[in-house]
Amino acid sequence: MPVNDREFMLDLIAKLKLPAILAARSSLGTINHTLLSLAALHAADIPVQGVVMIGEPNKDNRDTIERYGHVQVIGEIPQLPVLSRTALVQVFESNFDRSAFSE
């Protein structure tokens, strides 16, 4: 995704020198898209902290991404009826590996 006329999101992530967290949908098509995105991050020597799956849980997709992407799925965000701070905090507390966010 372009950030401006000369740089892409990958360039911005590299300049920040922080590990990336890749957001991936959990539905059909995610395996190819996520593995290609992980390959691009690795090729750019950007460390990946993990993947967050968004949508209805899909164990097969999650397991495949972890296995072939050599990465941990560190959280899942289900479809939320109402998007609010409270809802997001509840999802984080119940569906995320908090150790992935500490040093």
N, C-alpha and C positions, 0 to 999 in steps of 0.2 A: 504494500500500500504506500503510495507516495505521500510524503510529508510536505514537500514543496516541489519546485521544478527540477531540483538536482538530487534530492535525498529521499530515501525510503525509510519505513519504520525500522528496518533492520539496521540502518545507519544510526538512527537515534538510539536504539537499544545498545549498540556497540559503544557509542559515545558516553552513555550513562555509566558504563562499566559496572552494571549490576546484573545479578542473575535474572533470567526471564522466567515468567510464569505464562505458559501458553493456555489460552482459553480455547476449548474445543467443544463443539456440539456433540451430543451423545448419539445422534441419529444416523441414518444411512448416509454413507459418504465420508464419515468422519475419519475412518482409518487412513485412507489414502491422503486426505488433506492434512491430517495431523502429522503423519509420518514425514510427508514432504516438508512441512513447516519445521519440524524438529531437525531434519537433515540440513535445512538452510541455516538454522541457528547454530548447529554444530560446525558447519562449514565456515561460519563466520567467527568461530571460537568464542561464541557466547554461551556461558554456562546456563543450564536450564534447571531451575529449582523444581519444576514439576508441571503437571498438566491439571487443569480444572475442567471437568466435564459439565456441560450445561444442557439441561433437558431431562427427559425421563431416563432413569438409570438403565444402562445396558451393560450387563456384566461381560458379555462376550467382547464388545468393543473396548471396554476398559482394559480387560486382560490382554487383548491383542496389542493395544497401544503401549501398555507397560512392557510387554515381552519384546516386541520388535522395535519400539522406540527407545528401549533401555532407559526408561524414565518412570518415575512414580506418579500415579494420579493422586494428587494431594487434596482434592476436594471435588464435591459434586454440588451443583446448584440445580434443583428441580425447577420446573415451571412454577412461578409464583402467581397466585391470583391477584395479589397486590404487591407492587414493588415499593418498599419503604425501608427506612433504616432499620427498624425493628425486625422486619422479615429477614433482611440480609444478615443481621447480627445472629438471629436464631439459626439460620442456615450455616453460618460460619461455625458457630458453637457446636452444632450437631453433625455436620457433614465434612469437616475439614481436619486434616492432620496438622494440628497447631505447631508441632515441632518443626515443620517445614518453613515456618515463619520466624523462627528464633535463631540467633547466632550461636 
